[in-house]
Each structure stands twice: as C-alpha cells, then as structure tokens.
Amino acid sequence: MVFVSIAPQKFFVQQISGDLLQVEVLVPPGASPHTYEPKPSQMKALSTAAAYFAIGVDFERIWLDRLAGVNPRMRIVHTDAGIEKRPMVEHRDDELDVERAHHSPSAHDDNHAHEEGLDPHIWLAPELVTHQAATIAAALSELFPDQAGAFAAGLASLQTQIDALDRELRTLLTDKQGLEFIVFHPSWGYFARSYGLVQVPVEVSGKNPKPTQLRTLIEHARRHGIRVVFAQPQLSTKSAEVITREIDGTVILLDPLAENWLTNMKAVAEQIHTALR
C-alpha cells in the first residue's frame, strides 16, 4: 500500500502501477489540502504504508514530519522535487496584480515543497505532470524492483496520454492567447502559463478581498467583458457570487482535485475556452 496526498496523484500512481498497488488518498473528496488534518484512522493506516507521495500542498508543511514519524520505514517521495514553483498571484492594495509571464517552467535541484508563498498546484499543467510521473515511477521501481518493467510500461503509457492531452489543449486554446479568466482561488496559474492565458484571482493572500479590492475587480471584469467567475467546490463561493451579481455573470465550478485527472483537464479547458468566447 502507498499513500498520496490528493486524488489526482492517485490517478498518476494507478496509471503507472496498474492493479499492482493499493493507493490511498489522504485528503478526501470535498476537503481542502490547504487546511486538512489527517484522521487517526489514516495515521494508523500510514504505519503500514510503503511510501507517501508528497506534492507540496499546504497541510504538508505542518503534517509531513508527523506522517513520517508514524512509520520510519515509509519512504517519503517529493513528487515536486526539481520543479521550480511560481509565486502565487495576489492583489496588492487596490490594484490587480495579474500574472502575465508565459515563459516555460524550469527545473532545478532545490526542493520547494515547504516554501511559503509559492504555488503548489503543479499537477494542473501537463508538462509538469510528466516530470512528476517520472519521479513516481522511479520511486516505485526502487521500492518494488521486481515490478520495474511494469512500472516503466505504465509510465510510457501515461506519458503518451499526457502528450496527447497537451496537444489537444494547445489546439483548443490557441486562439485565446493573452485572454483573462477570473478565479476565486488562484489554482490555475500553471495551467494559464502553459496555454498563454491570464489568471485573475479574487482571493488576496488566501483571504477574501477588501471592499475596495472587490470593487476594482468588478470594474476590471466589466471593462474586459468578463462574465464568468470560476470557483472550486472545496471553497466558499460567496465572493464569486458577489462579483457575478454585479457583472450579470455566472459562477462555474472547476475542481482542481478531481481524481480522473485526464478527463477533468479536458473538461476544465473546454469550460475556460467557452468562457473566453
């Protein structure tokens, strides 16, 4: 048995391992990886796990050492190792601070898993998932060397699917370069950077915006003809609903934690594409 922190990682591990491993998710559906606290039953289950695949989400800053302490034999695999993380986009004062750099992500040897102020949502960009998948497959092959061939085949199949998805999304969004979409929580920065889009967040440093900031955002949406605010099912939609009432718009839910990553990424891209028309 192995553990992962969030449901999309379960998809990655299962695509690589097939039916060879039991994969458990620490953060259950509907819970937020920013504030989650593992249950005693989960801590007990971790005591028999062969590995825990960390991804650098917020709750791991507090809990990862405790999780490791439950089972000294359990290998902690940092699937975000070698990935250079972008800063979380935020508002400053009454102005919108919008991420407009569309350069490709780079990698280095430092592990940013526990650095605050950096965006942990690396599983929402296909090219970064390719990197994570390779890290997962390498760790599994070391833990279960007799199954290394199966893991290599699973990795190759997953990478083929990721490459096909990336081509499909680039084709879908090719005519939307530079366009903005408003999100409540800035989960989609890596996705936006990958496909030349601009994420405009409602949240300010993880908090609801002040009235002046909310007014600035509403005026920005009106000026740019934005009629959709994207929210996510794990978080409150109150501020998003305030904005959509003012712009005669709609709140649409995008789930960054859906387990079927491949299907979800396609659906998200199609929803964003439609909103940007």
Buried (B, 14 or more C-beta within 10 A) or exposed (E): EBBBBBBBBBBBBBBBBEEBBEBBBBBEEEBBBBEBEBEEEBBEBBEEBBBBBBBBBBBBBEBBEEBBEBBEEBBBBBBBBBBBBBEBBBBEEEEBBBBEEBEEBEEEEEBBBBEEEBBBBBBBBBBBBBBBBBBBBBBBBEBBEEBBEBBBEBBEEBBEBBEEBBEBBBEBBEEBEEBBBBBBBBBBBBBBBBBBBBBBBBBBEEEBBEEEBBEBBBEBBBEEEBBBBBBBBBBEBEBBBBBBEBBEBEBBBBBBBBBEBBEBBBBBBEBBBEBBE
